[in-house]
Amino acid sequence: MAGSATLAAGAKVFSTNCSSCHQAQGTGQPGVFPPLAKNPTVNGNATRLIHIVKYGLSGSVAVLGTTYNGLMPAWHSTLSDADIAAVLSYVRSSWGNKAGPIDASQVAAVKQ
């Protein structure tokens, strides 16, 4: 499990950069922005999740039975690898998610 300082940093990054779309409790906005809570991608392969946050995602994606067709911005030029690792560790351990933490070296290793 990620340390409390990492999770606190991740919560701050989430509040500042992610919550306006994905909502404070990770519930998303139905039909507009997918939920992060209990999301199989959030709880799944860390490399795929890192790639989505680092380089963005566009096009149709199905999450928990609902299809979303929006744009997830790329954060690699705004957030450091440590910030991305912290926010993903926070998201992967919040709102019923039970995935392991991510560290900055994992984020750095993911290339476009």
C-alpha positions as CSV (number, residue, x, y, z in Angstrom):
1,M,0.0,0.0,0.0
2,A,1.2,3.5,-0.7
3,G,2.3,5.6,2.2
4,S,0.0,8.3,3.7
5,A,2.1,11.1,2.3
6,T,1.8,9.7,-1.2
7,L,-2.0,9.2,-0.9
8,A,-2.4,12.8,0.5
9,A,-0.4,14.2,-2.4
10,G,-2.5,12.1,-4.8
11,A,-5.7,13.4,-3.3
12,K,-4.5,16.9,-3.8
13,V,-3.6,16.3,-7.5
14,F,-7.0,14.6,-8.0
15,S,-8.9,17.5,-6.4
16,T,-7.0,20.0,-8.5
17,N,-6.9,18.2,-11.9
18,C,-9.4,15.3,-12.0
19,S,-12.4,15.9,-9.8
20,S,-14.1,18.4,-12.1
21,C,-14.8,15.6,-14.6
22,H,-14.6,12.4,-12.5
23,Q,-16.2,14.0,-9.4
24,A,-14.9,14.1,-5.9
25,Q,-16.1,10.6,-5.1
26,G,-14.9,9.1,-8.4
27,T,-18.5,8.6,-9.7
28,G,-17.9,10.4,-13.0
29,Q,-20.7,12.0,-14.9
30,P,-23.2,9.5,-16.5
31,G,-22.7,9.4,-20.3
32,V,-20.0,12.1,-20.2
33,F,-17.1,11.1,-18.0
34,P,-16.6,7.6,-16.8
35,P,-16.5,6.6,-13.1
36,L,-13.2,5.8,-11.5
37,A,-14.9,4.0,-8.6
38,K,-14.8,0.2,-9.1
39,N,-13.6,0.8,-12.7
40,P,-11.9,-2.4,-14.1
41,T,-9.3,-0.3,-15.9
42,V,-8.4,1.5,-12.7
43,N,-8.1,-1.8,-10.9
44,G,-6.4,-3.6,-13.8
45,N,-3.1,-3.3,-15.6
46,A,-1.0,-0.4,-14.2
47,T,0.8,0.2,-17.5
48,R,-2.5,0.8,-19.4
49,L,-3.8,3.1,-16.7
50,I,-0.5,5.1,-16.6
51,H,-0.6,5.4,-20.4
52,I,-4.1,6.8,-20.3
53,V,-3.3,9.5,-17.7
54,K,0.1,10.3,-19.2
55,Y,-0.8,10.5,-22.9
56,G,-4.6,10.9,-22.9
57,L,-7.4,8.9,-24.4
58,S,-10.0,9.7,-27.1
59,G,-12.7,7.7,-28.7
60,S,-15.3,5.3,-27.5
61,V,-14.7,3.4,-24.2
62,A,-17.1,1.1,-22.3
63,V,-17.0,1.3,-18.5
64,L,-19.3,-0.7,-16.3
65,G,-21.8,-1.2,-19.1
66,T,-21.9,2.4,-20.3
67,T,-20.2,3.7,-23.4
68,Y,-18.3,7.1,-23.2
69,N,-17.0,8.9,-26.2
70,G,-15.0,11.8,-24.8
71,L,-11.5,13.1,-24.4
72,M,-9.2,12.4,-21.5
73,P,-6.4,15.0,-21.8
74,A,-2.7,14.1,-21.7
75,W,-1.1,15.1,-18.4
76,H,2.5,14.3,-19.1
77,S,3.4,18.0,-19.8
78,T,1.5,19.3,-16.7
79,L,2.1,16.7,-14.0
80,S,5.4,15.1,-13.0
81,D,5.9,11.3,-13.0
82,A,5.7,11.5,-9.2
83,D,2.4,13.4,-9.4
84,I,0.9,10.9,-11.8
85,A,2.1,8.0,-9.6
86,A,0.6,9.7,-6.5
87,V,-2.8,10.4,-8.1
88,L,-3.0,6.9,-9.6
89,S,-2.1,5.3,-6.2
90,Y,-4.8,7.5,-4.6
91,V,-7.4,6.5,-7.2
92,R,-6.5,2.8,-7.1
93,S,-7.1,2.7,-3.3
94,S,-10.2,4.9,-3.1
95,W,-14.0,4.4,-3.6
96,G,-13.9,0.6,-3.4
97,N,-10.9,0.2,-5.7
98,K,-8.4,-2.3,-4.3
99,A,-5.4,-2.1,-6.7
100,G,-1.8,-1.6,-5.7
101,P,0.1,1.6,-5.7
102,I,2.1,3.0,-8.6
103,D,5.6,4.6,-8.2
104,A,7.3,7.3,-10.3
105,S,9.7,4.8,-11.9
106,Q,6.7,2.9,-13.3
107,V,5.3,6.1,-14.8
108,A,8.7,7.1,-16.2
109,A,9.0,3.7,-17.9
110,V,5.7,4.1,-19.9
111,K,6.4,5.6,-23.3
112,Q,4.0,6.8,-25.9
